[in-house]
C-alpha cells in the first residue's frame, strides 16, 4: 500500500514539474518576444522611450498623475502596446503556480484524494484572489 502512495506522489510531482517546465519556458519565450518587440519598435508603445527617460526620477504616484502609468489592472487596456506586452509576459510567469496546482488538483481528484484536492483548490483560489487586487486600496 505504501508503494502505491509513493508512486502516486511521484506521478503528481512529475505532472507538476512538467507543467512548471512548459509554463516557465513559455513565459520566458513570451518575455523575450515582448522585449524584442519593444526594443526593435515593431509595435507601438503606450509611453515613449523619451518620456520614460525624462521621468525616470519620479515616483509611481507622480507617473500616474502625469498619465504615464496606471494602477492595478488598468495596464491591460494597453495590451497591444509593446511595453505592456512585457508586463503581460511577466504576469504569465506569475500564474505558473496556479497552472501547476490545477494539474495537481486534477490528479488528486482522479485518485479520489479529496483532502488534497480541496487543499490545492483553496491554494488556487487564494492565489487568484491575491492577483485580482480585491484587497488593494483604489487610487
C-alpha positions in Angstrom: 0.0 0.0 0.0 2.8 2.4 0.9 4.5 1.8 -2.5 1.2 2.8 -4.3 1.1 6.1 -2.4 4.7 6.8 -3.1 4.1 6.0 -6.8 1.1 8.3 -6.9 3.1 11.0 -5.1 5.8 10.7 -7.7 3.2 10.9 -10.5 1.8 14.1 -9.1 5.3 15.6 -8.7 6.1 14.6 -12.3 2.9 16.2 -13.6 3.6 19.4 -11.5 7.1 19.5 -12.8 6.1 19.0 -16.4 3.6 21.9 -16.2 6.2 24.0 -14.4 8.7 23.4 -17.2 6.3 24.1 -20.0 4.8 27.3 -18.5 8.2 28.6 -17.5 9.6 28.1 -20.9 6.5 29.6 -22.5 6.7 32.6 -20.2 10.4 33.1 -20.8 9.8 32.9 -24.6 6.9 35.4 -24.3 9.2 37.7 -22.3 11.9 37.5 -24.9 9.5 38.1 -27.8 7.9 41.1 -25.9 11.3 42.5 -25.2 12.3 42.3 -28.9 9.0 43.9 -30.0 9.7 46.7 -27.5 13.4 47.2 -28.3 13.0 47.0 -32.1 9.9 49.2 -32.1 7.9 46.7 -34.0 4.8 47.6 -32.1 3.6 50.9 -30.7 4.5 51.9 -27.1 2.0 53.2 -24.6 4.7 55.5 -23.2 7.6 56.7 -25.4 11.1 55.9 -24.5 11.8 59.6 -24.4 9.0 60.1 -21.8 10.3 57.2 -19.7 13.8 58.6 -19.7 12.7 62.1 -18.9 10.5 61.0 -16.0 12.7 58.1 -14.6 13.3 60.1 -11.3 9.5 60.3 -10.5 7.6 58.2 -8.0 4.9 55.9 -9.3 2.2 58.3 -7.9 3.8 61.1 -9.9 3.9 59.0 -13.1 0.2 58.1 -12.6 -0.6 61.8 -12.1 1.2 62.6 -15.4 -0.7 59.8 -17.2 2.5 57.8 -17.9 1.5 54.8 -15.7 -1.6 53.3 -14.2 -2.7 51.4 -11.1 -3.8 47.9 -10.8 -5.2 46.1 -13.9 -5.6 49.4 -15.9 -2.4 48.4 -17.8 -4.4 45.7 -19.6 -6.2 48.2 -21.8 -2.8 49.0 -23.4 -2.0 45.3 -24.2 -1.4 45.8 -27.9 1.5 48.1 -27.0 4.9 46.5 -26.8 5.8 47.9 -23.3 2.6 46.4 -21.9 3.2 43.0 -23.6 6.4 42.8 -21.5 4.3 43.3 -18.4 1.8 40.7 -19.6 4.6 38.2 -20.1 5.7 38.6 -16.6 2.1 38.2 -15.5 2.0 34.9 -17.3 5.0 33.7 -15.4 3.4 34.7 -12.1 0.5 32.4 -12.9 2.8 29.3 -13.1 1.9 28.1 -9.6 -1.8 28.3 -10.5 -1.3 26.1 -13.6 0.8 23.6 -11.6 -1.7 23.4 -8.8 -4.6 22.9 -11.2 -2.8 19.9 -12.7 -2.1 18.5 -9.2 -5.7 19.0 -8.1 -6.9 17.1 -11.1 -4.5 14.3 -10.3 -5.7 14.3 -6.7 -9.3 14.3 -7.8 -8.7 11.4 -10.2 -7.3 9.3 -7.3 -10.2 10.4 -5.1 -7.8 12.0 -2.6 -10.4 14.7 -1.7 -8.4 16.3 1.1 -5.5 17.2 -1.2 -7.9 18.2 -3.9 -9.6 20.7 -1.6 -6.3 22.0 -0.3 -4.9 22.5 -3.8 -8.2 24.2 -5.0 -8.1 26.5 -2.0 -4.5 27.4 -2.8 -5.5 28.3 -6.3 -8.4 30.5 -5.0 -6.0 32.3 -2.6 -3.6 33.0 -5.4 -6.3 34.2 -7.8 -7.8 36.5 -5.2 -4.3 37.8 -4.4 -3.7 38.5 -8.1 -7.1 40.1 -8.6 -6.3 43.0 -6.4 -9.6 42.7 -4.5 -7.8 43.7 -1.2 -5.9 46.6 -2.7 -6.9 50.2 -1.9 -8.1 52.0 -5.0 -6.2 55.1 -6.1 
